[in-house]
């Protein structure tokens, strides 16, 4: 007896083959963004990066045929593309070039032919070195370190413990923004550099008390501690959140609740406010 469609996708394993002539990061990001729309589907992703010759493609097709499924690719070399398309046609497998519709539309709009060079998004240009510089800065200024360098930061994050300051900072740094984060600890004076008139963008991060209790309790277990003062006490956390909110509000800093946001969503919200702040600042000049 066959399962109804609603249950079949939960028991059947679907194979996705992601083929790229570069690192495959672009392909992975697009596919991951699409897959979140299909909850409960059992997907096995196979990664095939840096495929840059027809011989590689022929060997690759042998592996794909062992676990047949949907093939998605980002390949610009015509010969390698043809080898993949022909191999998929012979094996009767569905195949899709992820970037073709976008590249074709842009080419039509610009009136310019695409260069068809692989890995161009990873070129070591000025933006690449800006990102590396931002990452070095952010790692050196994590968790309140070297706050005297506030004037050099693009974005400053302030928040209570476990409000995602560090991962958000690193994500922003990977986008090229020098990010400094400072923990808010009740009873401990905040760095005076934050109140100095450096004209920097500062944003407060907060989360729901229940979420912080759960995260902090899990953190204590991971370091084999059952209790550390009031670290995971609900009443203490409520006071922390109120004090941090008050501290940020008094200084006119925006506050973002990260409770139901992924790191990417939090960073997007921060950058949206940051660019609005920059626009307002430019108008004042």
C-alpha positions, 0 to 999 in steps of 0.5 A: 500500500503506497503512502499518501503524498503528505506522508511520502515526502517525509519518508522518501530521501530526495537527492540534490546535487549542487555542482559549481566551478567555484566554491559553491557558496552562491549555489548553497545560499540560494538552495538553502534559502529555497529549502526552508519553504519545504518543511519536513522534506528529507533532503540529502545534499551532495556538494561538487565544487571546483569542477573545471574540466570535462574529465572531472564532469564525466567522473562526477556524473558516475557518482551522480548516477549512483544517487540520482536526483535533481542537479543544480549548478553554477558553471559558466564554461560552455564545454563543462556545461554541455558535458553536464547537460548531456550527462543529465539528459542521458541519465534522464535527470532534471538539471537547472542552471541557477544563475542563467535567468539572472545573468540573461536578464542583466545582460539584456538590460545592460546591453552587455555580454556576460564575461563567463568567468568563474569565481569572479565573486571571490576576486581579491579586489578592494572589497575583499581586503575590506572584509578581511580587515573588518574581520580582524577588527571585529575579532579583536574587539569582541566582548568589550575588548579594546573599547578605546578603538570606538572611533574606528568602528562602523557599528557598535553592538550593546546587549546583555549576555547571550543576545547574539552579539558575537555571531552578529558582529562576525556576520556584519564583519563578513559584509565588510563592517568593522563591528565592536560589541560591548556586554551590558552587565548590571552593576558594572560601569559601561565604557565611557568611550560609548558616551563620547561624541564620536558620532558612531552608530550604536544599536542595542540587542535584547531577547525575551527573558524565557529565551535567555533563561534557556540559552544561559542554562544550556551554556552552564550545562556545557561548561558543567556548571549548575549555577553561577550567581544569578546568571540564569535566574529569571527575575535577575534577567528581567532586571538586566533587560530593563536596565539595558533597555533604559541605558540604550533608550536614554542615549537614543540608540535603537534596540532590536529584539533578536528572539525570533530572528536568525543571525542573518535577519538581525544583521539585515535589521541592523544594516537597514537602520545603519543606512538610514542613520547614514542618510540622515547624517549626510543630510545634516552635513 
